[in-house]
């Protein structure tokens, strides 16, 4: 009894990396864009709240994410720029930009998690409200928005890791308009018909000798 071993078709083997590249590209774009949007949205929301004692009474205070730390929003913009720049570079440049994208996501996640327990922004507000530089906020609570920003950073980190792993399979911007350093062929001057006065005048306007003779 003979056994026949199935040999994969060359086209199917060549199409597999292309499919992986398309899937990873779509996933990276979705994760990067969604993560950056989530981070920028979260930093505009209220992260913490508390009270300060002013003139014997409790004064409510709140702090937005941008008041607590400006790192997540700044790195989200860097991550978006890196996500676009991935398609403008190749080889080593693509690896460097992909690493920057991943580091941006990691930095966002770390900064957001640190900001989830930070009370310095509310302490500053308490000092301004009470006029006492040593005043501190009481009854401090935090919302879920810092963790939403950290989740956005994780999505950007995932986009960077996908770019590092599959970026070599992704397309790049067309180089059809890039100069390759080769000399350009000079345009040949149009043939002047001596029997056509308009051709003679056009040649004179171009600074050419319509008779075709060399003055030298």
WOGI-V641688 format. One record per helix or strand of 2 or more residues. SS is the DSSP state (a for helix, b for strand). FROM is the first residue (numbers start at 1). TO is the last residue. If there is no record, write none. Layout:
# WOGI-V641688
SS	FROM	TO
SS	FROM	TO
This chain:
# WOGI-V641688
a	10	42
b	46	54
b	57	64
a	65	68
a	71	85
a	92	115
a	120	130
b	138	142
a	145	169
a	197	205
